[in-house]
Amino acid sequence: MAILTILEYPDRRLHKVARPVTTFDDRLHKLLADMTETMYAANGVGLAATQVDVHERVVLLDLSETRSELRVFVNPTLTWASPETAEGEEGCLSVPGVFDKVTRPAKVRVRAQDAHGNEFELECEDRLAVAIQHEIDHLDGKVFVEKLSLLKQARARAKLRKRHMERQRGPRREPAGL
């Protein structure tokens, strides 16, 4: 297994639309293992393959406190969304340090396949509904900050630019004594 690099907004590769998975083989299982290790290492609750520059329709979620309820969604599609909405704070591994409120359907139904290609359908609400919508957005080339106002989007880009510059500069050094 390997920890993969997570793309950061506004990287253009985050806007690529993912293609369906057609082969459920060792390559896919290795991708799932690497994505799992990456998501847990980054303390995330969800990860879409798009975020690690693999443009296939693959999503992982684990909303449990114990990191023991990994869910795999291959080729997920929303088949229904409730007219009722809910507003909740979202964050994203591709937009580190940025959190904001997003309004989404309160309940959704998702159809997907597991790691072996078996189809399933799941009704989701609360955090699971938010998480699956957030990750499917990634597969469709969308990032949650794009649902925010233009001002908040600009602030997010500026914050990430500053963070990137600080990482490139390295740790601050204290001036030598006089």
SVG drawing of the C-alpha trace seen along z (x, -y; Angstrom):
<svg xmlns="http://www.w3.org/2000/svg" viewBox="-39 -43 65 52">
<polyline fill="none" stroke="black" stroke-width="0.4" points="0.0,0.0 1.0,-3.6 0.0,-7.0 -1.0,-9.0 -0.7,-12.7 -4.0,-14.6 -4.6,-17.3 -5.4,-20.7 -7.8,-23.3 -7.7,-25.1 -5.7,-22.4 -7.4,-22.0 -7.2,-18.2 -9.9,-18.4 -12.3,-19.5 -11.9,-16.4 -15.0,-14.3 -14.3,-10.7 -15.0,-7.8 -16.9,-4.6 -15.0,-1.6 -15.4,1.4 -12.9,3.8 -12.9,5.1 -9.4,6.5 -6.2,6.4 -5.4,2.9 -8.7,1.6 -8.2,3.4 -4.7,1.8 -6.2,-1.6 -8.8,-1.0 -6.1,0.0 -3.9,-3.0 -6.9,-5.4 -7.9,-3.9 -4.4,-4.3 -4.3,-7.9 -7.7,-8.9 -6.9,-7.5 -3.4,-9.1 -5.0,-12.5 -7.7,-12.0 -10.4,-12.2 -13.9,-10.7 -14.2,-10.5 -12.0,-10.4 -12.8,-10.3 -10.3,-8.9 -10.3,-12.3 -8.6,-13.8 -5.6,-11.5 -5.5,-12.2 -7.2,-8.9 -10.2,-9.9 -12.4,-6.9 -15.7,-6.7 -14.5,-5.4 -15.4,-6.8 -14.4,-5.7 -16.3,-6.8 -15.8,-6.0 -17.8,-8.2 -17.1,-6.1 -15.1,-7.3 -13.2,-4.1 -12.3,-4.0 -13.9,-0.6 -16.8,-1.1 -15.1,-1.6 -17.6,-1.9 -16.6,-1.5 -18.7,-3.0 -17.7,-2.2 -19.6,-4.0 -22.0,-5.7 -25.0,-7.6 -27.7,-9.5 -31.1,-8.0 -33.2,-10.2 -32.8,-13.3 -35.3,-14.7 -36.8,-18.1 -36.0,-18.9 -32.6,-20.4 -30.2,-20.7 -27.3,-23.1 -24.1,-21.7 -20.5,-22.6 -18.2,-20.9 -14.5,-20.6 -12.4,-18.7 -9.0,-17.1 -8.4,-18.9 -9.2,-22.3 -7.3,-21.9 -8.2,-24.3 -11.3,-25.6 -14.7,-24.9 -18.0,-26.4 -21.8,-25.8 -23.3,-24.2 -26.9,-23.4 -27.7,-20.0 -30.7,-17.6 -31.3,-16.2 -31.7,-12.6 -30.5,-10.8 -30.5,-7.3 -27.3,-6.1 -26.8,-3.2 -23.3,-1.8 -21.1,1.3 -18.8,2.7 -15.1,3.6 -16.1,6.8 -18.7,5.3 -21.8,6.3 -24.6,3.7 -26.3,2.2 -28.6,-0.7 -28.4,-2.7 -30.7,-5.3 -28.6,-8.0 -29.4,-10.8 -27.6,-13.1 -23.7,-13.0 -23.8,-10.0 -26.0,-11.9 -23.7,-15.0 -20.6,-12.9 -21.8,-10.8 -23.0,-14.0 -19.7,-15.7 -17.7,-12.8 -19.9,-12.3 -19.4,-16.0 -15.6,-15.3 -16.3,-12.6 -18.2,-15.1 -15.4,-17.7 -16.8,-19.9 -15.3,-21.0 -17.5,-22.1 -16.0,-25.7 -17.6,-26.3 -21.0,-26.2 -19.9,-29.2 -20.1,-32.9 -17.4,-34.3 -15.9,-36.2 -15.6,-33.0 -14.1,-31.1 -11.5,-33.9 -10.7,-33.7 -10.2,-29.9 -7.8,-30.3 -5.9,-33.0 -5.6,-30.8 -4.4,-27.8 -1.9,-30.0 -0.5,-31.3 -0.3,-27.8 1.5,-26.5 4.0,-29.4 4.8,-28.7 5.4,-25.0 7.8,-25.9 9.7,-28.4 10.1,-25.9 10.2,-26.5 10.9,-30.0 14.4,-30.7 15.1,-33.0 17.6,-35.8 21.0,-35.3 21.8,-37.1 23.5,-40.5"/>
</svg>
